[in-house]
Amino acid sequence: MNSMRSISKLVHRCLLPAALLLAGAAATGQTAPPLAWELASQFKYRVENVLVNATVPGSWNVKVVFSVSNPVTGEIWDIKNALPFQTTGASLTLDIGWDPAADITNTGSANTALTPVVGTALGVAAGAPLQLRNLQNATGANLCMSTAECPGVPELYNRFWVQRTITPVGFVTAPKSGRLGIEGRPVCNGLLGCPSGPPYANIPVRSEVADFSLLATATPTSALIANPRRQIVDFDTKCKTCHNGTRLDRLGQPIPRLSLHGGNRNENLGLCVMCHTPNQTDVPYRLTTADARTSAAETPLDMKTMIHAIHAGGFREKPFVVIGFNSSINDFSAVRMPGELRNCTACHVDHGRKGSFELPLSAAALGTTLKTGSVYAVPAGGTRSIDVNPANDLKITPTAATCSGCHDKAEARSHMIRSGGASFGTLQQNIGVTVKERCASCHGPGKDKDVRKKHEIRSTSTASAGSTTDPRKTERRGDDHDADDD
């Protein structure tokens, strides 16, 4: 029990508040049930088919056929009757998001007119995916009864389907594809090895994602497509080197496996980017409280900014603070990268020495929202106005948004602006048109100050995530950039 408390504390300190924290017990003051990782191998979420029908121009009827299998026994779970899904505390959710070409944006999910959402309720986000919750309940998903109802599946036994109409709004370009995510947690009841309850332990099943095409015509067989986005990191071979539950941090405590939002979203970064989009900030739970941080400037939750800032807690000059669920204050200043912070290949893929961390970034990469223009500095119960139109957002240009996650000193920002052509407050419509980053001219592959040279990356084999190089040498705040970089 003591070790479980330590892991729970470490999760909160290192990565639990890393995400929006729009759901989960960690920020409510309640004690979250333990996580039964040892039983997660008995569950696998599966998107079996997706059918898309554009019956009205600009809107798509998305039908998803899914199942939950048991890889250990080869059986398919009956989510409508099995105890792990029918016991209080269990959850099962389908997320539906979309993008214009590269970055997921979910533009229009709040409302298609993109008008401000005015009200007293907290939790309104600019571009959250649509959610179908409680699929395991009687009024949730439907049991497949025929191949006409659920085409393209190997058999109907314990297959289920749900359906939702989406109306994506174009941002920069028209939406071309969508992404589905299955998330949730069965509870440890009715299985061998489960501790007595209630409360029952949560089982952090790995989340699942699948991509589908938004076509102008119906897809009678399947709309499933391969992931159209390039791979940036590799969770299984890189991130999990640290996040495996056994590797120790600098305080001698185990670094937890990746389980966020109350054990619902687990070990799949493809799901994380469905919410942590370029247009997303922590405005959903910002308001005026006794702590001035809750009503301070918005914090970007775009994955490329947030994930660097969290791991660079000991390197950054300014604390990276996210206001999360129930207006909780999540300060990442105490986080320390267990390996070399400067080693991009600890997380990034680097096939044939062409790393996903190298410049230039994709021309389709969007800027990161710094300010939505929302009105949120009001006391609890007051009326807030949340701006959900990303065209109004003040943004950081893409390369600067990535690099400033770690390099946040004023001198570094000045260098990015004066030498790199970056902006920390422009509109998306200006990026690449009147505001053009030129960082790659000095920091691109083969250049005098390319990222590999500046970060002293030797190779993927000699600069691994498990490097034992003294980490203090890689977290010096004075190492933002050389004085002659300008």
ZAMARGU-4260 file (C-alpha; in steps of 0.2 Angstrom, whole numbers, plus 5000, padded with zeros to 4 digits):
<rodrens>
0) 5000/5000/5000 | 5014/5012/5004 | 5022/5009/4987 | 5005/5012/4979 | 5004/5029/4988
5) 5022/5033/4982 | 5017/5029/4964 | 5001/5039/4965 | 5011/5054/4972 | 5024/5052/4958
10) 5011/5051/4945 | 5003/5067/4951 | 5020/5076/4952 | 5027/5070/4936 | 5014/5067/4923
15) 4996/5065/4930 | 4992/5084/4927 | 5001/5084/4911 | 4985/5083/4901 | 4969/5094/4902
20) 4963/5085/4917 | 4945/5087/4911 | 4941/5071/4920 | 4948/5061/4934 | 4948/5060/4953
25) 4966/5065/4955 | 4962/5084/4955 | 4946/5082/4965 | 4954/5079/4982 | 4947/5061/4982
30) 4958/5046/4984 | 4959/5038/4967 | 4958/5019/4967 | 4974/5009/4963 | 4978/5004/4946
35) 4979/4985/4942 | 4991/4985/4928 | 4994/4966/4930 | 4977/4963/4923 | 4977/4975/4909
40) 4983/4961/4897 | 4966/4954/4898 | 4958/4968/4889 | 4961/4976/4871 | 4950/4989/4863
45) 4947/4986/4845 | 4940/4997/4831 | 4933/4984/4819 | 4926/4995/4806 | 4920/5012/4802
50) 4907/5018/4789 | 4905/5036/4784 | 4890/5043/4775 | 4889/5061/4770 | 4871/5063/4768
55) 4871/5082/4770 | 4885/5092/4763 | 4898/5096/4776 | 4891/5083/4788 | 4895/5065/4790
60) 4886/5051/4799 | 4900/5041/4807 | 4896/5023/4812 | 4909/5013/4822 | 4909/4995/4825
65) 4920/4989/4840 | 4924/4976/4852 | 4934/4972/4868 | 4944/4956/4867 | 4953/4946/4880
70) 4971/4942/4872 | 4974/4930/4885 | 4960/4918/4882 | 4955/4924/4864 | 4937/4928/4870
75) 4927/4943/4867 | 4920/4953/4882 | 4902/4956/4884 | 4903/4974/4889 | 4884/4974/4893
80) 4885/4960/4907 | 4903/4957/4912 | 4907/4962/4930 | 4923/4972/4925 | 4912/4984/4914
85) 4896/4983/4924 | 4903/4987/4941 | 4902/5005/4948 | 4917/5015/4942 | 4919/5007/4925
90) 4919/5018/4910 | 4921/5016/4891 | 4921/5031/4879 | 4922/5034/4861 | 4931/5050/4855
95) 4928/5057/4838 | 4940/5070/4831 | 4945/5077/4814 | 4959/5087/4806 | 4962/5098/4790
100) 4978/5089/4784 | 4991/5086/4798 | 4987/5092/4816 | 4970/5087/4823 | 4960/5102/4827
105) 4942/5097/4830 | 4936/5114/4825 | 4918/5116/4826 | 4915/5103/4840 | 4909/5116/4852
110) 4897/5124/4839 | 4898/5125/4820 | 4896/5144/4820 | 4911/5146/4831 | 4902/5158/4842
115) 4908/5161/4860 | 4901/5149/4873 | 4894/5160/4886 | 4889/5153/4903 | 4894/5148/4921
120) 4899/5130/4918 | 4917/5126/4918 | 4925/5113/4906 | 4921/5121/4889 | 4935/5119/4877
125) 4939/5126/4860 | 4942/5110/4851 | 4939/5095/4861 | 4934/5079/4852 | 4916/5073/4852
130) 4913/5060/4865 | 4900/5045/4867 | 4902/5040/4885 | 4896/5025/4895 | 4896/5013/4880
135) 4894/4999/4892 | 4877/5005/4899 | 4861/4999/4893 | 4858/5015/4883 | 4876/5016/4876
140) 4882/5005/4862 | 4871/4994/4852 | 4874/4975/4850 | 4877/4970/4832 | 4862/4959/4826
145) 4866/4957/4807 | 4880/4959/4794 | 4869/4973/4786 | 4870/4982/4803 | 4888/4979/4806
150) 4897/4975/4789 | 4915/4970/4788 | 4918/4961/4804 | 4923/4943/4806 | 4908/4938/4817
155) 4894/4947/4826 | 4897/4939/4843 | 4899/4953/4856 | 4902/4966/4843 | 4894/4983/4846
160) 4891/4999/4836 | 4888/5017/4839 | 4884/5031/4827 | 4886/5050/4828 | 4884/5064/4815
165) 4899/5076/4815 | 4900/5093/4806 | 4918/5098/4805 | 4923/5116/4802 | 4938/5119/4791
170) 4952/5128/4799 | 4966/5133/4786 | 4960/5119/4775 | 4945/5108/4774 | 4944/5093/4785
175) 4950/5077/4776 | 4951/5064/4789 | 4945/5059/4806 | 4952/5050/4821 | 4943/5038/4833
180) 4949/5034/4851 | 4942/5021/4863 | 4947/5025/4881 | 4941/5019/4898 | 4944/5008/4912
185) 4936/4991/4917 | 4937/4988/4936 | 4945/4974/4945 | 4929/4964/4949 | 4926/4946/4945
190) 4944/4942/4939 | 4957/4931/4948 | 4969/4942/4957 | 4957/4956/4961 | 4958/4963/4978
195) 4942/4964/4988 | 4931/4979/4986 | 4923/4991/4984 | 4931/5002/4980 | 4938/4991/4966
200) 4955/4994/4957 | 4954/5002/4940 | 4962/4992/4926 | 4971/5004/4914 | 4968/4996/4898
205) 4979/5003/4883 | 4968/5016/4873 | 4965/5013/4855 | 4965/5024/4840 | 4960/5022/4822
210) 4959/5034/4807 | 4945/5036/4794 | 4942/5046/4778 | 4930/5060/4776 | 4923/5056/4759
215) 4910/5065/4749 | 4901/5049/4746 | 4895/5035/4757 | 4908/5021/4761 | 4898/5005/4760
220) 4912/4994/4766 | 4925/5003/4776 | 4932/5021/4778 | 4947/5015/4789 | 4963/5022/4783
225) 4981/5021/4788 | 4987/5035/4800 | 4990/5050/4788 | 5002/5059/4800 | 5021/5056/4801
230) 5027/5047/4817 | 5035/5059/4829 | 5039/5048/4844 | 5039/5029/4848 | 5030/5026/4864
235) 5034/5007/4865 | 5053/5008/4861 | 5057/5025/4868 | 5044/5033/4881 | 5042/5016/4889
240) 5060/5015/4893 | 5056/5027/4907 | 5038/5025/4909 | 5038/5007/4914 | 5034/5007/4932
245) 5051/5000/4937 | 5064/5013/4932 | 5069/5024/4946 | 5069/5043/4946 | 5082/5054/4954
250) 5073/5052/4971 | 5074/5033/4970 | 5055/5031/4966 | 5048/5021/4952 | 5043/5031/4937
255) 5025/5027/4933 | 5018/5019/4918 | 5008/5032/4908 | 4990/5032/4914 | 4980/5049/4914
260) 4963/5056/4918 | 4958/5044/4931 | 4965/5028/4923 | 4955/5031/4907 | 4968/5036/4895
265) 4983/5025/4894 | 4999/5022/4885 | 4994/5028/4868 | 5000/5046/4862 | 4989/5045/4847
270) 4975/5047/4859 | 4983/5062/4868 | 4985/5072/4852 | 4966/5071/4850 | 4964/5084/4864
275) 4981/5092/4865 | 4979/5101/4849 | 4987/5117/4843 | 4971/5127/4847 | 4969/5120/4864
280) 4974/5130/4880 | 4969/5127/4899 | 4955/5140/4898 | 4941/5127/4902 | 4944/5128/4921
285) 4952/5145/4923 | 4943/5158/4934 | 4946/5169/4949 | 4951/5161/4965 | 4962/5166/4980
290) 4977/5159/4970 | 4981/5172/4956 | 4988/5158/4945 | 4970/5152/4941 | 4966/5168/4932
295) 4983/5171/4925 | 4987/5170/4906 | 4982/5154/4897 | 4994/5140/4896 | 4996/5131/4879
300) 4991/5113/4879 | 4997/5109/4862 | 5007/5093/4863 | 5023/5100/4855 | 5024/5114/4868
305) 5017/5105/4883 | 5027/5089/4882 | 5043/5098/4881 | 5039/5110/4894 | 5034/5096/4907
310) 5050/5086/4904 | 5060/5102/4905 | 5054/5107/4923 | 5071/5108/4930 | 5078/5118/4915
315) 5065/5131/4912 | 5066/5148/4920 | 5047/5150/4921 | 5036/5137/4929 | 5025/5128/4917
320) 5008/5128/4926 | 4992/5120/4920 | 4975/5124/4927 | 4966/5108/4926 | 4950/5099/4932
325) 4941/5108/4946 | 4953/5122/4943 | 4967/5112/4951 | 4984/5120/4950 | 4997/5109/4942
330) 5015/5115/4943 | 5028/5105/4934 | 5043/5114/4941 | 5048/5099/4951 | 5049/5087/4936
335) 5066/5081/4931 | 5070/5071/4915 | 5079/5055/4921 | 5090/5054/4906 | 5098/5068/4896
340) 5086/5082/4893 | 5095/5087/4877 | 5094/5070/4869 | 5080/5072/4857 | 5081/5054/4852
345) 5076/5048/4869 | 5058/5051/4863 | 5059/5056/4845 | 5061/5043/4831 | 5077/5044/4821
350) 5076/5032/4806 | 5092/5033/4796 | 5098/5048/4806 | 5083/5058/4799 | 5075/5062/4816
355) 5058/5069/4818 | 5065/5082/4829 | 5075/5090/4814 | 5071/5106/4805 | 5061/5112/4796
360) 5045/5106/4803 | 5031/5101/4791 | 5024/5116/4782 | 5006/5109/4787 | 5011/5111/4806
365) 4999/5124/4814 | 5004/5137/4826 | 5001/5135/4845 | 4988/5145/4853 | 4994/5157/4867
370) 4978/5167/4870 | 4960/5163/4864 | 4953/5180/4868 | 4941/5172/4881 | 4934/5181/4896
375) 4937/5169/4911 | 4944/5180/4926 | 4927/5179/4935 | 4923/5171/4952 | 4916/5154/4953
380) 4898/5154/4947 | 4901/5170/4937 | 4898/5171/4918 | 4912/5167/4907 | 4914/5169/4888
385) 4925/5156/4880 | 4930/5160/4862 | 4930/5144/4852 | 4936/5151/4835 | 4954/5147/4832
390) 4955/5161/4818 | 4955/5174/4832 | 4969/5165/4843 | 4985/5173/4846 | 4998/5160/4841
395) 5016/5155/4843 | 5024/5150/4826 | 5027/5131/4825 | 5045/5129/4827 | 5046/5142/4841
400) 5032/5134/4850 | 5041/5118/4850 | 5058/5125/4856 | 5052/5137/4868 | 5044/5122/4878
405) 5062/5120/4885 | 5071/5136/4880 | 5059/5149/4888 | 5072/5162/4893 | 5070/5180/4887
410) 5086/5179/4878 | 5081/5163/4869 | 5064/5171/4864 | 5072/5186/4857 | 5084/5175/4847
415) 5069/5166/4840 | 5061/5182/4835 | 5075/5192/4828 | 5086/5178/4820 | 5072/5165/4817
420) 5058/5176/4811 | 5047/5168/4824 | 5031/5176/4833 | 5024/5174/4850 | 5007/5183/4846
425) 5001/5181/4828 | 4986/5174/4819 | 4987/5158/4810 | 4983/5166/4794 | 4999/5175/4795
430) 5010/5160/4798 | 5020/5156/4782 | 5013/5171/4773 | 5019/5187/4782 | 5027/5178/4797
435) 5040/5166/4790 | 5051/5156/4802 | 5069/5154/4796 | 5076/5143/4810 | 5081/5129/4798
440) 5093/5141/4789 | 5105/5139/4804 | 5098/5124/4814 | 5093/5113/4799 | 5102/5097/4796
445) 5120/5099/4791 | 5120/5118/4796 | 5133/5125/4807 | 5121/5125/4822 | 5110/5111/4817
450) 5100/5103/4831 | 5111/5087/4832 | 5126/5098/4835 | 5118/5110/4847 | 5111/5096/4857
455) 5127/5085/4856 | 5117/5070/4849 | 5129/5057/4844 | 5118/5043/4838 | 5103/5033/4843
460) 5113/5020/4851 | 5125/5031/4861 | 5113/5044/4866 | 5099/5033/4872 | 5085/5037/4885
465) 5094/5026/4897 | 5110/5036/4896 | 5120/5038/4912 | 5128/5055/4908 | 5127/5067/4922
470) 5110/5075/4920 | 5115/5091/4928 | 5126/5094/4913 | 5110/5095/4902 | 5099/5106/4913
475) 5109/5121/4915 | 5098/5136/4912 | 5112/5146/4905 | 5114/5134/4890 | 5099/5141/4880
480) 5110/5146/4866 | 5127/5153/4862 | 5130/5171/4863 | 5135/5172/4845 | 5119/5164/4839
485) 5112/5181/4835
</rodrens>
